[in-house]
Amino acid sequence: MSATLILGLQWGDEGKGKIVDVLSKDADLVCRFQGGHNAGHTLKVDNEKKVLHLIPSGILHPSTVCVIGNGVVLSLSSLLTEIENLEKSGINFKDRFFISQNCSLILESHIAIDVARDKQEGIGTTGRGIGPAYEDKVARRSIRLGDLFDEGTLPSKVDKLVSYHNTVLQEIYQANPVDINAVIEELLNQKDKLEPFTTDVADLLKREHTNGKNIIFEGAQGSMLDIDHGSYPFVTSSSTTSGGVVAGSGFGAQHISKTIGIIKAYCTRVGSGPFPTELFDAAGDHMATVGNEFGSTTGRQRRCGWLDLKALDQIIFTNSVTELCITKLDVLTGLDTIDVCVDYDADKKPIYKSFPGWKEDIESATEFAELPKAAQDYLSYIEQYLGIPIKIISVGPERDSTFTK
C-alpha cells in the first residue's frame, strides 16, 4: 500500500507525464488533482507521440485506473475530444476512468473573458478560460459537473452565470457577449457521454487506499507557478504544490508516503514573468533546439536558462520532497560549460557555479555509472546542494530512456 505524489518543481514542462507513465505500470490508480487543459503531457511510446491535456498519463497502461479530482477545472469539449482520440488508438476507458462530480466547468464565456483580459493585462495565459473558471469556483458560482444531471435547475444556473459573464465582457472589456442558449444546449448534449465517468472521487480514493492499492497523484504545471508560492502574478490559478493534492482530491496528506520532485537538467518557462537564469545566447538556443522546447498545448517556444538551485531549495522544502527525478539530461550534451545558479547577489543577480560539459551521447545509458564523469559530477553536486537524492534520471524522450540511480 503506497501513495506517491509526483510534482514539477520549476515552471512546468519538466517531463512529469513521461515519469508518471513510466511509474504507472506498477500503479493501480493515477489521479490528476489540479489545473485544466492548459497543461500538456507529451509521451513518446514505441516512436508514437501522444499528447494528454486532462487525462492522467497512466491511461496508456491497460490495468491502471485513471481519475480526475475535484481540483481540476474541466473543458468538456476538450475532454471528450481527448477521450475520442485515445479510443481511436485502441485505449479503453470503460470501468477505468472516473471524474469527480465536483469539478468546476469551463464555459465558452470563461474563455471569452480570459482572452479579452489578457489583451489588456498581458499575464501570458493560454487563453483557455482556466483563470476565470477558478475565479467562479472561489466565488461559489461555478457550474459543476454534477449539475449537468439536474436538467430542472441547470438552465437557470447557466443563465445566471453567463449573464454575469456577458456583463463583464461588454462593460469592462468591450467584447461581444456569449450566446447563453448555445452554452446550455452544448452542456445538455455532453452530459450523456460523461455520466458513466462521473463519481465521488474522494470516496473512490478512500476505498482504494483502504484496500491497499498503489496510488499515484499527478500534478500539472510546476511549483513555481503556484497561485500562492509562485512568481505572482505570473502564475497559474491553482495550487501546484503538494498542498493542492489534499484540496484537489480529498486524499489526506498523512497518507502520502513519497513525494517525487521533477526537475529538468536546465530550466524553461513559457509566457511572461521573472526568469533570473534565462539565456539569450548560443547555450540557450542549444537547449531550445535540442530539447524541442515548444509547448505541447500552445506550441509557444519556451524560454530557456540554467538550473536555479537557489529557487529549488525553497520549493523542495515547501513540497516536502523526498526524492528527485532529473529529466532531459541528454539536452546538455555538447555544451562546453554548464552553469548552475547557487545564490543571488545584492542586486538579485544569479551567482553561478560552472561545470565542464560532456560530448558523449548518453541516450543509451541504463545506469548512473554509464554516464560521463562530467555528467556524474553535475548530478552529484545537485544532490549535495539540495540535500535530496536523485533517484530517477531521464536521458531521452522514449519511455525506456529512464533509469533509477
Secondary structure as GFF3:
##gff-version 3
##sequence-region A 1 405
A	DSSP	beta_strand	2	8	.	.	.	ID=ss1
A	DSSP	alpha_helix	16	24	.	.	.	ID=ss2
A	DSSP	beta_strand	29	32	.	.	.	ID=ss3
A	DSSP	beta_strand	41	45	.	.	.	ID=ss4
A	DSSP	beta_strand	48	52	.	.	.	ID=ss5
A	DSSP	three_ten_helix	57	60	.	.	.	ID=ss6
A	DSSP	beta_strand	65	68	.	.	.	ID=ss7
A	DSSP	beta_strand	73	74	.	.	.	ID=ss8
A	DSSP	alpha_helix	76	88	.	.	.	ID=ss9
A	DSSP	beta_strand	97	100	.	.	.	ID=ss10
A	DSSP	beta_strand	104	105	.	.	.	ID=ss11
A	DSSP	alpha_helix	108	121	.	.	.	ID=ss12
A	DSSP	alpha_helix	130	138	.	.	.	ID=ss13
A	DSSP	three_ten_helix	145	149	.	.	.	ID=ss14
A	DSSP	alpha_helix	154	171	.	.	.	ID=ss15
A	DSSP	alpha_helix	180	194	.	.	.	ID=ss16
A	DSSP	three_ten_helix	195	197	.	.	.	ID=ss17
A	DSSP	beta_strand	198	199	.	.	.	ID=ss18
A	DSSP	alpha_helix	201	210	.	.	.	ID=ss19
A	DSSP	beta_strand	214	218	.	.	.	ID=ss20
A	DSSP	three_ten_helix	223	225	.	.	.	ID=ss21
A	DSSP	alpha_helix	243	249	.	.	.	ID=ss22
A	DSSP	three_ten_helix	253	255	.	.	.	ID=ss23
A	DSSP	beta_strand	258	264	.	.	.	ID=ss24
A	DSSP	beta_strand	267	269	.	.	.	ID=ss25
A	DSSP	alpha_helix	282	290	.	.	.	ID=ss26
A	DSSP	beta_strand	303	305	.	.	.	ID=ss27
A	DSSP	beta_strand	307	308	.	.	.	ID=ss28
A	DSSP	alpha_helix	309	319	.	.	.	ID=ss29
A	DSSP	beta_strand	323	327	.	.	.	ID=ss30
A	DSSP	three_ten_helix	329	332	.	.	.	ID=ss31
A	DSSP	beta_strand	337	344	.	.	.	ID=ss32
A	DSSP	beta_strand	350	356	.	.	.	ID=ss33
A	DSSP	three_ten_helix	368	370	.	.	.	ID=ss34
A	DSSP	alpha_helix	373	386	.	.	.	ID=ss35
A	DSSP	beta_strand	390	394	.	.	.	ID=ss36
A	DSSP	beta_strand	402	404	.	.	.	ID=ss37
###
